[in-house]
Amino acid sequence: MRFALSTNGSAFTTAMQGWMDQHPEAVGYDWLYDMRIYHGTVSHDDMTYFARAYATIADESDRGRYTIFVSSDPGLPLWIRVCALHFPRRIFTVVRTMAEAEKLLKREPSC
């Protein structure tokens, strides 16, 4: 799924909910968000709303799965730590380069 240069919370939650409704197995995937050129307005309230919908289909298949954000924004790691509280089995992290993200994604499965 790709969000162009920006999106808002409503568009994000609608798209993510639709994707998960069609592909519930996605909770067991690693997720990568390239935020290097992103200029959207997804708020913590939007993430809380999405987390509630996610929780209705999530099972143990998301344990240890990565949610990786690629960004040089110095404020993003703190915001992501707060958002991660809504997804207790996933590993949320922020890296500065796509190479760092790819290294994490190439790790040996933890299952």
N, C-alpha and C positions, 0 to 999 in steps of 0.2 A: 504494500500500500504506500502511496506517496502523497504527501501533502505538499503543495507548491510552496513558494517562498513564505507564505503566511497562512494561518487559519485562525478561526476563533474557537472558543470552547464548545459551542453548540455543534459546529461542523465536525470537530474532533470527536466528540462523544458519539454523535450519530454515525460517523464512518466506522469508528472502532467497534461500536455495538453491532452494526451490520456485518462487519467482517467476522466478529466472534460468533454471531448467530449462524453464519454460513460455514464457519470453520472452527468449531469448538476445540479442535485439537491444537489450535494455535496457542492455547495456554501453556502447552508443553514446548513451545519454540523459544529460542533466544530472540529478543527484539532489539533492533538497532534504530536509533533516531539520530540522524545527521542534522545537528542544530547550527551548523556553522553559518548558514545564510538565512536562518529562520527569523521572522519578525512578527510572530503571531501573538495572540492574547489568550492562551489557555491558562486558566486560573487554578488555584488550589481547589476551589469549589468544584470546578469541572473535573478535576482528577478524582475528587472524593465521589462524585456522581458515577464516574466511570468505574472506580474501584468497587462500588456496590454492585454494579452490573457484572463485573468480572467475577466477583465472589460467588455469584449465583451459578456459574458454570465451572469455576476453578476446582481442581481437585489436586491430588498430590503430584500430578504430572508437571506442575510448574516448579516443584522444589529444585532449587539450585540453578534454575534457568536465569540467564542474564537479561537485563534490560540496560542497554548501553546507550549513553548520550555522548555524542561527539560535539564538543564545544570548548571555546576558549573563554567563555563568559565566567568571570570570577564568582558571580553570585549563584550560578546554576547548581554547583554541588550542594549547597545548603538547601535550596529548594527541593532538589531531588531526594535528599535525605529525609525530608519531611514527607514527601509523596510516597517514598518507599515504605513508610509505616503502614500504608494501606495494602501492601502486597507482601506479607511477611515471609513467604517462601521463595520469592524471587530475589536475585542479587542485583541491586541497582548500583550503577557506577557511572562516573563521568570521566571521559578521556579527552585529550586535546587533539589527537590525530586519528584518522581512519586506520592507520597502520596499527596503532595501539588497540583499537576495537577489533581488527582482524585477528590480532594475536590472541585476544581473549576468546574469540569465537572458534579458533582452531584448537582450543584446549581439548584434552581427553575428556570424554563424558564422565560425569561424577556418579552415574547410576551403577 
